[in-house]
Amino acid sequence: MIVSIEPGCIGCGLCAATCPAVFAMDAEGQARVTAQPADADEAAAREAAENCPAGVIRAD
């Protein structure tokens, strides 16, 4: 699985709360991918993508 964030993050923090092994919030309040998900983190990364209110997280 490859995770990415497209422009348009609203800074809600849901992804970082759902999957902190993959996502973090930066100093500007925007979500960033800090690491690609290990097998054990794929379900949480996919959940973060599916629940992103801005729809900008891709988990392919």
PQR file with spaces between the fields and no chain letter, atoms N, CA, C, O and H, PARSE charges and radii, in Angstrom:
ATOM       1  N    MET     1       0.849   -1.181    0.000 -0.4000 1.5000
ATOM       2  CA   MET     1       0.000    0.000    0.000 -0.0000 2.0000
ATOM       3  C    MET     1       0.893    1.243    0.000  0.5500 1.7000
ATOM       4  O    MET     1       1.881    1.322    0.730 -0.5500 1.4000
ATOM       5  N    ILE     2       0.519    2.199   -0.832 -0.4000 1.5000
ATOM       6  CA   ILE     2       1.195    3.491   -0.870 -0.0000 2.0000
ATOM       7  C    ILE     2       0.182    4.541   -0.415  0.5500 1.7000
ATOM       8  O    ILE     2      -0.935    4.596   -0.930 -0.5500 1.4000
ATOM       9  H    ILE     2      -0.283    2.135   -1.426  0.4000 1.0000
ATOM      10  N    VAL     3       0.573    5.370    0.547 -0.4000 1.5000
ATOM      11  CA   VAL     3      -0.298    6.401    1.096 -0.0000 2.0000
ATOM      12  C    VAL     3       0.239    7.766    0.684  0.5500 1.7000
ATOM      13  O    VAL     3       1.446    8.005    0.720 -0.5500 1.4000
ATOM      14  H    VAL     3       1.480    5.325    0.966  0.4000 1.0000
ATOM      15  N    SER     4      -0.666    8.656    0.293 -0.4000 1.5000
ATOM      16  CA   SER     4      -0.283   10.024   -0.041 -0.0000 2.0000
ATOM      17  C    SER     4      -1.409   10.970    0.356  0.5500 1.7000
ATOM      18  O    SER     4      -2.547   10.558    0.583 -0.5500 1.4000
ATOM      19  H    SER     4      -1.646    8.462    0.264  0.4000 1.0000
ATOM      20  N    ILE     5      -1.059   12.245    0.431 -0.4000 1.5000
ATOM      21  CA   ILE     5      -2.044   13.282    0.751 -0.0000 2.0000
ATOM      22  C    ILE     5      -2.000   14.318   -0.361  0.5500 1.7000
ATOM      23  O    ILE     5      -0.948   14.889   -0.650 -0.5500 1.4000
ATOM      24  H    ILE     5      -0.135   12.580    0.246  0.4000 1.0000
ATOM      25  N    GLU     6      -3.131   14.553   -0.972 -0.4000 1.5000
ATOM      26  CA   GLU     6      -3.250   15.557   -2.021 -0.0000 2.0000
ATOM      27  C    GLU     6      -3.484   16.924   -1.391  0.5500 1.7000
ATOM      28  O    GLU     6      -3.860   17.003   -0.221 -0.5500 1.4000
ATOM      29  H    GLU     6      -3.985   14.090   -0.737  0.4000 1.0000
ATOM      30  N    PRO     7      -3.272   17.988   -2.133 -0.5600 1.5000
ATOM      31  CA   PRO     7      -3.578   19.328   -1.606  0.2800 2.0000
ATOM      32  C    PRO     7      -5.046   19.435   -1.196  0.5500 1.7000
ATOM      33  O    PRO     7      -5.923   18.834   -1.815 -0.5500 1.4000
ATOM      34  N    GLY     8      -5.292   20.200   -0.156 -0.4000 1.5000
ATOM      35  CA   GLY     8      -6.659   20.423    0.298 -0.0000 2.0000
ATOM      36  C    GLY     8      -6.927   19.993    1.723  0.5500 1.7000
ATOM      37  O    GLY     8      -8.066   20.057    2.185 -0.5500 1.4000
ATOM      38  H    GLY     8      -4.580   20.689    0.348  0.4000 1.0000
ATOM      39  N    CYS     9      -5.881   19.548    2.440 -0.4000 1.5000
ATOM      40  CA   CYS     9      -6.039   19.148    3.843 -0.0000 2.0000
ATOM      41  C    CYS     9      -6.638   20.303    4.640  0.5500 1.7000
ATOM      42  O    CYS     9      -6.222   21.452    4.491 -0.5500 1.4000
ATOM      43  H    CYS     9      -4.956   19.496    2.065  0.4000 1.0000
ATOM      44  N    ILE    10      -7.621   19.988    5.489 -0.4000 1.5000
ATOM      45  CA   ILE    10      -8.251   21.015    6.325 -0.0000 2.0000
ATOM      46  C    ILE    10      -7.691   21.024    7.740  0.5500 1.7000
ATOM      47  O    ILE    10      -8.120   21.826    8.570 -0.5500 1.4000
ATOM      48  H    ILE    10      -7.959   19.055    5.610  0.4000 1.0000
ATOM      49  N    GLY    11      -6.741   20.143    8.024 -0.4000 1.5000
ATOM      50  CA   GLY    11      -6.054   20.151    9.311 -0.0000 2.0000
ATOM      51  C    GLY    11      -6.867   19.634   10.479  0.5500 1.7000
ATOM      52  O    GLY    11      -6.660   20.074   11.610 -0.5500 1.4000
ATOM      53  H    GLY    11      -6.392   19.492    7.350  0.4000 1.0000
ATOM      54  N    CYS    12      -7.782   18.720   10.240 -0.4000 1.5000
ATOM      55  CA   CYS    12      -8.633   18.236   11.329 -0.0000 2.0000
ATOM      56  C    CYS    12      -7.894   17.293   12.282  0.5500 1.7000
ATOM      57  O    CYS    12      -8.268   17.181   13.449 -0.5500 1.4000
ATOM      58  H    CYS    12      -7.951   18.363    9.321  0.4000 1.0000
ATOM      59  N    GLY    13      -6.853   16.617   11.797 -0.4000 1.5000
ATOM      60  CA   GLY    13      -6.071   15.714   12.645 -0.0000 2.0000
ATOM      61  C    GLY    13      -6.604   14.307   12.762  0.5500 1.7000
ATOM      62  O    GLY    13      -6.028   13.494   13.484 -0.5500 1.4000
ATOM      63  H    GLY    13      -6.550   16.708   10.848  0.4000 1.0000
ATOM      64  N    LEU    14      -7.687   13.994   12.076 -0.4000 1.5000
ATOM      65  CA   LEU    14      -8.273   12.663   12.177 -0.0000 2.0000
ATOM      66  C    LEU    14      -7.288   11.581   11.745  0.5500 1.7000
ATOM      67  O    LEU    14      -7.199   10.535   12.388 -0.5500 1.4000
ATOM      68  H    LEU    14      -8.155   14.655   11.490  0.4000 1.0000
ATOM      69  N    CYS    15      -6.557   11.818   10.675 -0.4000 1.5000
ATOM      70  CA   CYS    15      -5.632   10.796   10.179 -0.0000 2.0000
ATOM      71  C    CYS    15      -4.530   10.511   11.195  0.5500 1.7000
ATOM      72  O    CYS    15      -4.194    9.352   11.438 -0.5500 1.4000
ATOM      73  H    CYS    15      -6.630   12.667   10.152  0.4000 1.0000
ATOM      74  N    ALA    16      -3.969   11.555   11.787 -0.4000 1.5000
ATOM      75  CA   ALA    16      -2.897   11.372   12.770 -0.0000 2.0000
ATOM      76  C    ALA    16      -3.423   10.669   14.014  0.5500 1.7000
ATOM      77  O    ALA    16      -2.694    9.897   14.637 -0.5500 1.4000
ATOM      78  H    ALA    16      -4.243   12.497   11.590  0.4000 1.0000
ATOM      79  N    ALA    17      -4.660   10.921   14.381 -0.4000 1.5000
ATOM      80  CA   ALA    17      -5.245   10.245   15.541 -0.0000 2.0000
ATOM      81  C    ALA    17      -5.569    8.793   15.221  0.5500 1.7000
ATOM      82  O    ALA    17      -5.449    7.928   16.088 -0.5500 1.4000
ATOM      83  H    ALA    17      -5.251   11.548   13.875  0.4000 1.0000
ATOM      84  N    THR    18      -5.979    8.516   13.982 -0.4000 1.5000
ATOM      85  CA   THR    18      -6.360    7.166   13.576 -0.0000 2.0000
ATOM      86  C    THR    18      -5.147    6.277   13.329  0.5500 1.7000
ATOM      87  O    THR    18      -5.156    5.097   13.680 -0.5500 1.4000
ATOM      88  H    THR    18      -6.076    9.219   13.278  0.4000 1.0000
ATOM      89  N    CYS    19      -4.107    6.841   12.727 -0.4000 1.5000
ATOM      90  CA   CYS    19      -2.929    6.047   12.353 -0.0000 2.0000
ATOM      91  C    CYS    19      -1.649    6.863   12.557  0.5500 1.7000
ATOM      92  O    CYS    19      -1.049    7.318   11.583 -0.5500 1.4000
ATOM      93  H    CYS    19      -4.100    7.799   12.442  0.4000 1.0000
ATOM      94  N    PRO    20      -1.231    7.050   13.795 -0.5600 1.5000
ATOM      95  CA   PRO    20      -0.043    7.866   14.069  0.2800 2.0000
ATOM      96  C    PRO    20       1.263    7.263   13.553  0.5500 1.7000
ATOM      97  O    PRO    20       2.271    7.966   13.482 -0.5500 1.4000
ATOM      98  N    ALA    21       1.269    5.997   13.199 -0.4000 1.5000
ATOM      99  CA   ALA    21       2.474    5.388   12.627 -0.0000 2.0000
ATOM     100  C    ALA    21       2.725    5.881   11.202  0.5500 1.7000
ATOM     101  O    ALA    21       3.834    5.747   10.685 -0.5500 1.4000
ATOM     102  H    ALA    21       0.450    5.426   13.257  0.4000 1.0000
ATOM     103  N    VAL    22       1.702    6.447   10.570 -0.4000 1.5000
ATOM     104  CA   VAL    22       1.802    6.875    9.171 -0.0000 2.0000
ATOM     105  C    VAL    22       1.626    8.387    9.015  0.5500 1.7000
ATOM     106  O    VAL    22       2.293    8.997    8.179 -0.5500 1.4000
ATOM     107  H    VAL    22       0.801    6.556   10.991  0.4000 1.0000
ATOM     108  N    PHE    23       0.745    8.997    9.801 -0.4000 1.5000
ATOM     109  CA   PHE    23       0.409   10.409    9.631 -0.0000 2.0000
ATOM     110  C    PHE    23       0.812   11.234   10.848  0.5500 1.7000
ATOM     111  O    PHE    23       0.824   10.748   11.979 -0.5500 1.4000
ATOM     112  H    PHE    23       0.203    8.501   10.480  0.4000 1.0000
ATOM     113  N    ALA    24       1.139   12.492   10.582 -0.4000 1.5000
ATOM     114  CA   ALA    24       1.410   13.457   11.655 -0.0000 2.0000
ATOM     115  C    ALA    24       0.970   14.830   11.154  0.5500 1.7000
ATOM     116  O    ALA    24       0.837   15.056    9.951 -0.5500 1.4000
ATOM     117  H    ALA    24       1.128   12.887    9.664  0.4000 1.0000
ATOM     118  N    MET    25       0.751   15.723   12.083 -0.4000 1.5000
ATOM     119  CA   MET    25       0.415   17.094   11.733 -0.0000 2.0000
ATOM     120  C    MET    25       1.699   17.917   11.784  0.5500 1.7000
ATOM     121  O    MET    25       2.491   17.783   12.717 -0.5500 1.4000
ATOM     122  H    MET    25       0.858   15.539   13.060  0.4000 1.0000
ATOM     123  N    ASP    26       1.906   18.775   10.772 -0.4000 1.5000
ATOM     124  CA   ASP    26       3.118   19.588   10.740 -0.0000 2.0000
ATOM     125  C    ASP    26       2.896   20.910   11.467  0.5500 1.7000
ATOM     126  O    ASP    26       1.818   21.158   12.006 -0.5500 1.4000
ATOM     127  H    ASP    26       1.263   18.884   10.014  0.4000 1.0000
ATOM     128  N    ALA    27       3.902   21.738   11.478 -0.4000 1.5000
ATOM     129  CA   ALA    27       3.849   23.011   12.207 -0.0000 2.0000
ATOM     130  C    ALA    27       2.786   23.956   11.653  0.5500 1.7000
ATOM     131  O    ALA    27       2.308   24.839   12.366 -0.5500 1.4000
ATOM     132  H    ALA    27       4.779   21.537   11.040  0.4000 1.0000
ATOM     133  N    GLU    28       2.414   23.778   10.389 -0.4000 1.5000
ATOM     134  CA   GLU    28       1.378   24.611    9.777 -0.0000 2.0000
ATOM     135  C    GLU    28      -0.018   24.040    9.968  0.5500 1.7000
ATOM     136  O    GLU    28      -0.991   24.606    9.470 -0.5500 1.4000
ATOM     137  H    GLU    28       2.801   23.062    9.810  0.4000 1.0000
ATOM     138  N    GLY    29      -0.130   22.916   10.687 -0.4000 1.5000
ATOM     139  CA   GLY    29      -1.426   22.305   10.937 -0.0000 2.0000
ATOM     140  C    GLY    29      -1.937   21.448    9.796  0.5500 1.7000
ATOM     141  O    GLY    29      -3.131   21.162    9.722 -0.5500 1.4000
ATOM     142  H    GLY    29       0.661   22.455   11.092  0.4000 1.0000
ATOM     143  N    GLN    30      -1.053   21.039    8.913 -0.4000 1.5000
ATOM     144  CA   GLN    30      -1.425   20.196    7.785 -0.0000 2.0000
ATOM     145  C    GLN    30      -0.938   18.770    8.021  0.5500 1.7000
ATOM     146  O    GLN    30       0.112   18.556    8.627 -0.5500 1.4000
ATOM     147  H    GLN    30      -0.082   21.271    8.973  0.4000 1.0000
ATOM     148  N    ALA    31      -1.697   17.812    7.547 -0.4000 1.5000
ATOM     149  CA   ALA    31      -1.312   16.407    7.697 -0.0000 2.0000
ATOM     150  C    ALA    31      -0.177   16.076    6.737  0.5500 1.7000
ATOM     151  O    ALA    31      -0.120   16.582    5.616 -0.5500 1.4000
ATOM     152  H    ALA    31      -2.550   17.986    7.055  0.4000 1.0000
ATOM     153  N    ARG    32       0.712   15.227    7.197 -0.4000 1.5000
ATOM     154  CA   ARG    32       1.837   14.751    6.391 -0.0000 2.0000
ATOM     155  C    ARG    32       1.963   13.246    6.572  0.5500 1.7000
ATOM     156  O    ARG    32       1.651   12.712    7.636 -0.5500 1.4000
ATOM     157  H    ARG    32       0.666   14.817    8.108  0.4000 1.0000
ATOM     158  N    VAL    33       2.418   12.572    5.536 -0.4000 1.5000
ATOM     159  CA   VAL    33       2.762   11.156    5.632 -0.0000 2.0000
ATOM     160  C    VAL    33       4.191   11.106    6.156  0.5500 1.7000
ATOM     161  O    VAL    33       5.102   11.662    5.543 -0.5500 1.4000
ATOM     162  H    VAL    33       2.672   13.006    4.672  0.4000 1.0000
ATOM     163  N    THR    34       4.384   10.445    7.281 -0.4000 1.5000
ATOM     164  CA   THR    34       5.720   10.355    7.869 -0.0000 2.0000
ATOM     165  C    THR    34       6.402    9.040    7.548  0.5500 1.7000
ATOM     166  O    THR    34       7.627    8.943    7.628 -0.5500 1.4000
ATOM     167  H    THR    34       3.644    9.993    7.779  0.4000 1.0000
ATOM     168  N    ALA    35       5.624    8.021    7.183 -0.4000 1.5000
ATOM     169  CA   ALA    35       6.156    6.706    6.810 -0.0000 2.0000
ATOM     170  C    ALA    35       5.066    5.959    6.065  0.5500 1.7000
ATOM     171  O    ALA    35       3.877    6.165    6.309 -0.5500 1.4000
ATOM     172  H    ALA    35       4.629    8.100    7.118  0.4000 1.0000
ATOM     173  N    GLN    36       5.472    5.104    5.170 -0.4000 1.5000
ATOM     174  CA   GLN    36       4.489    4.249    4.502 -0.0000 2.0000
ATOM     175  C    GLN    36       4.081    3.153    5.483  0.5500 1.7000
ATOM     176  O    GLN    36       4.902    2.725    6.293 -0.5500 1.4000
ATOM     177  H    GLN    36       6.437    4.936    4.972  0.4000 1.0000
ATOM     178  N    PRO    37       2.835    2.691    5.429 -0.5600 1.5000
ATOM     179  CA   PRO    37       2.347    1.743    6.421  0.2800 2.0000
ATOM     180  C    PRO    37       2.999    0.360    6.324  0.5500 1.7000
ATOM     181  O    PRO    37       3.155   -0.209    5.244 -0.5500 1.4000
ATOM     182  N    ALA    38       3.367   -0.144    7.484 -0.4000 1.5000
ATOM     183  CA   ALA    38       3.768   -1.545    7.593 -0.0000 2.0000
ATOM     184  C    ALA    38       2.491   -2.372    7.489  0.5500 1.7000
ATOM     185  O    ALA    38       1.389   -1.835    7.598 -0.5500 1.4000
ATOM     186  H    ALA    38       3.240    0.319    8.361  0.4000 1.0000
ATOM     187  N    ASP    39       2.638   -3.658    7.281 -0.4000 1.5000
ATOM     188  CA   ASP    39       1.458   -4.526    7.157 -0.0000 2.0000
ATOM     189  C    ASP    39       0.475   -4.328    8.306  0.5500 1.7000
ATOM     190  O    ASP    39      -0.736   -4.293    8.090 -0.5500 1.4000
ATOM     191  H    ASP    39       3.534   -4.094    7.192  0.4000 1.0000
ATOM     192  N    ALA    40       0.993   -4.198    9.522 -0.4000 1.5000
ATOM     193  CA   ALA    40       0.135   -4.064   10.701 -0.0000 2.0000
ATOM     194  C    ALA    40      -0.625   -2.739   10.738  0.5500 1.7000
ATOM     195  O    ALA    40      -1.619   -2.618   11.454 -0.5500 1.4000
ATOM     196  H    ALA    40       1.977   -4.226    9.697  0.4000 1.0000
ATOM     197  N    ASP    41      -0.163   -1.737    9.966 -0.4000 1.5000
ATOM     198  CA   ASP    41      -0.793   -0.417    9.985 -0.0000 2.0000
ATOM     199  C    ASP    41      -1.707   -0.164    8.787  0.5500 1.7000
ATOM     200  O    ASP    41      -2.340    0.889    8.708 -0.5500 1.4000
ATOM     201  H    ASP    41       0.644   -1.836    9.385  0.4000 1.0000
ATOM     202  N    GLU    42      -1.783   -1.112    7.857 -0.4000 1.5000
ATOM     203  CA   GLU    42      -2.560   -0.877    6.643 -0.0000 2.0000
ATOM     204  C    GLU    42      -4.044   -0.650    6.907  0.5500 1.7000
ATOM     205  O    GLU    42      -4.649    0.213    6.271 -0.5500 1.4000
ATOM     206  H    GLU    42      -1.269   -1.967    7.921  0.4000 1.0000
ATOM     207  N    ALA    43      -4.636   -1.385    7.809 -0.4000 1.5000
ATOM     208  CA   ALA    43      -6.067   -1.218    8.093 -0.0000 2.0000
ATOM     209  C    ALA    43      -6.341    0.171    8.662  0.5500 1.7000
ATOM     210  O    ALA    43      -7.319    0.813    8.277 -0.5500 1.4000
ATOM     211  H    ALA    43      -4.144   -2.086    8.326  0.4000 1.0000
ATOM     212  N    ALA    44      -5.499    0.636    9.563 -0.4000 1.5000
ATOM     213  CA   ALA    44      -5.692    1.964   10.153 -0.0000 2.0000
ATOM     214  C    ALA    44      -5.450    3.063    9.125  0.5500 1.7000
ATOM     215  O    ALA    44      -6.154    4.072    9.125 -0.5500 1.4000
ATOM     216  H    ALA    44      -4.705    0.115    9.875  0.4000 1.0000
ATOM     217  N    ALA    45      -4.472    2.882    8.255 -0.4000 1.5000
ATOM     218  CA   ALA    45      -4.213    3.866    7.199 -0.0000 2.0000
ATOM     219  C    ALA    45      -5.395    3.943    6.239  0.5500 1.7000
ATOM     220  O    ALA    45      -5.797    5.033    5.832 -0.5500 1.4000
ATOM     221  H    ALA    45      -3.900    2.061    8.255  0.4000 1.0000
ATOM     222  N    ARG    46      -5.942    2.805    5.882 -0.4000 1.5000
ATOM     223  CA   ARG    46      -7.112    2.778    4.992 -0.0000 2.0000
ATOM     224  C    ARG    46      -8.317    3.435    5.681  0.5500 1.7000
ATOM     225  O    ARG    46      -9.079    4.159    5.040 -0.5500 1.4000
ATOM     226  H    ARG    46      -5.615    1.919    6.212  0.4000 1.0000
ATOM     227  N    GLU    47      -8.486    3.185    6.972 -0.4000 1.5000
ATOM     228  CA   GLU    47      -9.583    3.822    7.733 -0.0000 2.0000
ATOM     229  C    GLU    47      -9.424    5.339    7.726  0.5500 1.7000
ATOM     230  O    GLU    47     -10.400    6.068    7.547 -0.5500 1.4000
ATOM     231  H    GLU    47      -7.867    2.597    7.493  0.4000 1.0000
ATOM     232  N    ALA    48      -8.194    5.816    7.923 -0.4000 1.5000
ATOM     233  CA   ALA    48      -7.938    7.257    7.900 -0.0000 2.0000
ATOM     234  C    ALA    48      -8.308    7.836    6.538  0.5500 1.7000
ATOM     235  O    ALA    48      -8.922    8.900    6.461 -0.5500 1.4000
ATOM     236  H    ALA    48      -7.401    5.224    8.069  0.4000 1.0000
ATOM     237  N    ALA    49      -7.938    7.141    5.467 -0.4000 1.5000
ATOM     238  CA   ALA    49      -8.255    7.618    4.114 -0.0000 2.0000
ATOM     239  C    ALA    49      -9.763    7.648    3.891  0.5500 1.7000
ATOM     240  O    ALA    49     -10.291    8.620    3.351 -0.5500 1.4000
ATOM     241  H    ALA    49      -7.439    6.277    5.530  0.4000 1.0000
ATOM     242  N    GLU    50     -10.446    6.605    4.297 -0.4000 1.5000
ATOM     243  CA   GLU    50     -11.888    6.519    4.079 -0.0000 2.0000
ATOM     244  C    GLU    50     -12.661    7.560    4.880  0.5500 1.7000
ATOM     245  O    GLU    50     -13.729    8.000    4.456 -0.5500 1.4000
ATOM     246  H    GLU    50     -10.016    5.815    4.735  0.4000 1.0000
ATOM     247  N    ASN    51     -12.129    7.956    6.033 -0.4000 1.5000
ATOM     248  CA   ASN    51     -12.839    8.888    6.902 -0.0000 2.0000
ATOM     249  C    ASN    51     -12.362   10.332    6.806  0.5500 1.7000
ATOM     250  O    ASN    51     -12.891   11.203    7.497 -0.5500 1.4000
ATOM     251  H    ASN    51     -11.261    7.598    6.378  0.4000 1.0000
ATOM     252  N    CYS    52     -11.377   10.596    5.965 -0.4000 1.5000
ATOM     253  CA   CYS    52     -10.875   11.959    5.802 -0.0000 2.0000
ATOM     254  C    CYS    52     -12.010   12.867    5.330  0.5500 1.7000
ATOM     255  O    CYS    52     -12.565   12.640    4.255 -0.5500 1.4000
ATOM     256  H    CYS    52     -10.948    9.888    5.404  0.4000 1.0000
ATOM     257  N    PRO    53     -12.370   13.899    6.116 -0.5600 1.5000
ATOM     258  CA   PRO    53     -13.499   14.740    5.716  0.2800 2.0000
ATOM     259  C    PRO    53     -13.234   15.561    4.450  0.5500 1.7000
ATOM     260  O    PRO    53     -14.174   15.970    3.769 -0.5500 1.4000
ATOM     261  N    ALA    54     -11.961   15.802    4.135 -0.4000 1.5000
ATOM     262  CA   ALA    54     -11.630   16.555    2.918 -0.0000 2.0000
ATOM     263  C    ALA    54     -11.423   15.613    1.720  0.5500 1.7000
ATOM     264  O    ALA    54     -11.355   16.068    0.578 -0.5500 1.4000
ATOM     265  H    ALA    54     -11.197   15.470    4.689  0.4000 1.0000
ATOM     266  N    GLY    55     -11.323   14.315    1.982 -0.4000 1.5000
ATOM     267  CA   GLY    55     -11.150   13.345    0.905 -0.0000 2.0000
ATOM     268  C    GLY    55      -9.825   13.455    0.179  0.5500 1.7000
ATOM     269  O    GLY    55      -9.752   13.176   -1.018 -0.5500 1.4000
ATOM     270  H    GLY    55     -11.379   13.946    2.910  0.4000 1.0000
ATOM     271  N    VAL    56      -8.767   13.860    0.884 -0.4000 1.5000
ATOM     272  CA   VAL    56      -7.481   14.095    0.216 -0.0000 2.0000
ATOM     273  C    VAL    56      -6.445   13.002    0.464  0.5500 1.7000
ATOM     274  O    VAL    56      -5.335   13.086   -0.063 -0.5500 1.4000
ATOM     275  H    VAL    56      -8.826   14.087    1.856  0.4000 1.0000
ATOM     276  N    ILE    57      -6.776   11.987    1.247 -0.4000 1.5000
ATOM     277  CA   ILE    57      -5.822   10.909    1.518 -0.0000 2.0000
ATOM     278  C    ILE    57      -6.065    9.784    0.532  0.5500 1.7000
ATOM     279  O    ILE    57      -7.200    9.343    0.346 -0.5500 1.4000
ATOM     280  H    ILE    57      -7.677   11.919    1.675  0.4000 1.0000
ATOM     281  N    ARG    58      -5.003    9.323   -0.097 -0.4000 1.5000
ATOM     282  CA   ARG    58      -5.051    8.191   -1.017 -0.0000 2.0000
ATOM     283  C    ARG    58      -4.290    7.019   -0.398  0.5500 1.7000
ATOM     284  O    ARG    58      -3.160    7.179    0.065 -0.5500 1.4000
ATOM     285  H    ARG    58      -4.081    9.681    0.053  0.4000 1.0000
ATOM     286  N    ALA    59      -4.903    5.864   -0.393 -0.4000 1.5000
ATOM     287  CA   ALA    59      -4.275    4.643    0.117 -0.0000 2.0000
ATOM     288  C    ALA    59      -4.483    3.563   -0.936  0.5500 1.7000
ATOM     289  O    ALA    59      -5.495    2.863   -0.927 -0.5500 1.4000
ATOM     290  H    ALA    59      -5.820    5.734   -0.770  0.4000 1.0000
ATOM     291  N    ASP    60      -3.529    3.434   -1.831 -0.4000 1.5000
ATOM     292  CA   ASP    60      -3.635    2.484   -2.950 -0.0000 2.0000
ATOM     293  C    ASP    60      -2.657    1.355   -2.791  0.5500 1.7000
ATOM     294  O    ASP    60      -2.602    0.461   -3.636 -0.5500 1.4000
ATOM     295  H    ASP    60      -2.707    4.003   -1.838  0.4000 1.0000
